[in-house]
């Protein structure tokens, strides 16, 4: 099933997604485009969370850095030209790269897909759905079980699962089936 087909089936079930204007964000060494998304089911909020997408979702070839109307800075233009020639280049200024991608996401109307967001949330919520202890979860994902940061991540994943578990069981199963191949 394609993402579009999954999105349509989820919409038929009563799901919807809204997102804010994207922002450039750097998570560790990963430049990305960040959104605040809200998932609703039959008009009722299920979860509001941050969702980050890689830079591959924007089309760098549509940046047109030499166009006056685009209003790119000289530094942005230089990065865009390099990025066009070397799509897999690793830039030192990751925040600038993320900001350029966010600007392109706005112009190209790139938004998170409902099915993909739900799939990621279900994956994050597995700690809750599998009734994993922090120690088991940390071991499965390669985290130090003595790390406060790892425990904070675990708690966020567990909270995500708890929010999704408030959906009717049969609906949650349908969501799993509709997003399984993504």
C-alpha positions as CSV (number, residue, x, y, z in Angstrom):
1,X,0.0,0.0,0.0
2,X,1.4,3.4,-0.9
3,X,1.6,6.3,1.5
4,X,-1.2,8.1,-0.4
5,X,-3.5,5.0,-0.2
6,X,-2.7,4.7,3.6
7,X,-3.4,8.4,4.0
8,X,-6.8,8.1,2.3
9,X,-7.8,5.0,4.3
10,X,-6.8,6.7,7.5
11,X,-8.9,9.8,6.6
12,X,-11.8,7.5,5.9
13,X,-11.4,6.1,9.4
14,X,-11.6,9.7,10.8
15,X,-8.0,10.7,11.2
16,X,-6.6,14.1,10.2
17,X,-3.3,15.9,10.6
18,X,-2.4,19.5,10.9
19,X,1.1,21.0,11.1
20,X,2.7,24.4,11.6
21,X,5.2,26.2,9.3
22,X,8.3,24.1,9.1
23,X,11.6,25.3,10.8
24,X,15.2,24.2,10.2
25,X,16.5,22.1,13.0
26,X,19.8,20.3,13.8
27,X,19.4,17.2,15.9
28,X,22.9,16.2,16.9
29,X,24.7,15.9,13.5
30,X,21.4,15.6,11.5
31,X,20.0,18.7,9.7
32,X,16.3,18.3,9.3
33,X,13.0,20.1,8.9
34,X,10.9,20.2,12.0
35,X,7.1,20.5,12.3
36,X,4.7,20.6,15.2
37,X,2.0,18.2,14.2
38,X,-1.4,17.4,15.7
39,X,-3.2,14.1,14.9
40,X,-6.9,14.0,15.5
41,X,-9.4,11.2,15.3
42,X,-13.0,12.1,14.6
43,X,-12.3,15.7,15.5
44,X,-10.7,14.9,18.9
45,X,-7.0,15.5,19.5
46,X,-5.0,12.2,19.9
47,X,-1.5,13.7,20.1
48,X,0.4,16.9,19.5
49,X,4.1,16.4,19.0
50,X,7.3,17.4,17.1
51,X,7.9,15.5,13.8
52,X,11.2,15.9,11.9
53,X,11.8,15.1,8.3
54,X,15.1,14.6,6.5
55,X,16.2,17.0,3.8
56,X,15.5,14.6,1.0
57,X,11.9,15.6,1.0
58,X,12.7,19.0,-0.6
59,X,13.8,19.5,-4.2
60,X,17.0,21.4,-4.0
61,X,16.9,21.9,-7.8
62,X,13.9,24.2,-7.4
63,X,15.8,26.6,-5.2
64,X,16.8,28.9,-8.0
65,X,19.4,30.8,-6.0
66,X,20.1,33.3,-8.7
67,X,16.4,34.5,-8.8
68,X,16.0,37.9,-7.2
69,X,12.5,37.0,-6.1
70,X,13.8,34.1,-4.0
71,X,15.8,36.4,-1.8
72,X,18.7,34.1,-0.9
73,X,21.7,35.5,0.9
74,X,25.1,35.1,-0.7
75,X,26.0,32.4,1.8
76,X,22.7,30.6,1.1
77,X,23.3,30.8,-2.7
78,X,26.8,29.4,-2.3
79,X,25.5,26.4,-0.3
80,X,22.6,25.8,-2.7
81,X,24.9,25.7,-5.7
82,X,27.2,23.2,-3.9
83,X,24.2,21.2,-2.7
84,X,22.8,21.0,-6.3
85,X,26.2,19.7,-7.6
86,X,26.8,17.4,-4.6
87,X,23.5,16.3,-3.2
88,X,25.2,14.1,-0.5
89,X,27.7,16.8,0.6
90,X,28.2,17.2,4.3
91,X,28.1,20.8,5.2
92,X,29.8,22.3,8.2
93,X,27.0,24.8,8.8
94,X,24.2,22.3,9.3
95,X,21.8,24.9,10.7
96,X,22.1,27.0,7.5
97,X,21.4,23.8,5.5
98,X,18.4,23.0,7.6
99,X,17.1,26.6,7.3
100,X,17.4,26.5,3.5
101,X,15.5,23.1,3.5
102,X,12.8,24.6,5.7
103,X,12.4,27.6,3.4
104,X,12.1,25.2,0.4
105,X,9.6,23.0,2.3
106,X,7.4,26.1,2.8
107,X,7.7,27.1,-0.9
108,X,7.2,23.5,-2.1
109,X,4.3,22.9,0.3
110,X,6.1,19.9,1.8
111,X,4.1,18.6,4.8
112,X,4.2,15.5,6.9
113,X,2.1,12.6,5.6
114,X,-0.5,11.3,8.1
115,X,0.4,7.7,7.6
116,X,4.1,8.3,8.0
117,X,3.7,10.3,11.2
118,X,1.4,7.6,12.6
119,X,3.8,4.9,11.7
120,X,6.7,6.7,13.5
121,X,4.5,7.4,16.5
122,X,3.6,3.7,16.7
123,X,7.2,2.7,16.5
124,X,8.1,5.2,19.2
125,X,5.2,3.9,21.4
126,X,6.5,0.3,21.2
127,X,8.0,0.6,24.6
128,X,4.5,1.0,26.1
129,X,2.8,-1.5,23.8
130,X,5.4,-4.2,24.6
131,X,5.4,-3.3,28.3
132,X,9.2,-2.9,28.2
133,X,11.0,-1.8,31.3
134,X,13.5,1.0,30.8
135,X,16.4,-1.4,31.2
136,X,15.0,-3.7,28.4
137,X,14.3,-0.8,26.2
138,X,17.7,0.7,26.7
139,X,19.4,-2.7,25.9
140,X,17.3,-3.1,22.7
141,X,18.2,0.4,21.4
142,X,21.8,0.5,22.5
143,X,21.4,3.1,25.3
144,X,23.1,3.1,28.6
145,X,20.6,2.1,31.2
146,X,22.4,4.4,33.7
147,X,21.8,7.5,31.5
148,X,19.3,10.1,32.5
149,X,19.0,11.3,28.9
150,X,18.2,7.8,27.7
151,X,15.6,7.5,30.5
152,X,14.0,10.8,29.3
153,X,13.8,9.4,25.8
154,X,12.2,6.2,27.1
155,X,9.6,8.2,29.1
156,X,8.7,10.2,26.0
157,X,8.3,7.0,23.9
158,X,6.2,5.5,26.7
159,X,4.0,8.6,26.8
160,X,3.5,8.4,23.1
161,X,2.3,4.8,23.4
162,X,0.0,5.7,26.2
163,X,-1.6,8.5,24.1
164,X,-2.1,6.2,21.1
165,X,-3.5,3.5,23.4
166,X,-6.5,5.8,24.1
167,X,-7.8,5.0,20.6
168,X,-10.2,2.1,20.4
169,X,-8.3,-1.1,20.2
170,X,-9.8,-2.1,16.8
171,X,-8.9,1.3,15.4
172,X,-5.4,1.1,16.7
173,X,-5.0,-2.3,15.0
174,X,-6.3,-0.8,11.7
175,X,-3.8,2.0,11.9
176,X,-1.0,-0.6,12.5
177,X,-2.1,-2.5,9.4
178,X,-2.5,0.6,7.2
179,X,1.0,1.9,8.2
180,X,2.9,-1.4,8.4
181,X,4.6,-1.2,5.0
182,X,5.9,2.3,5.3
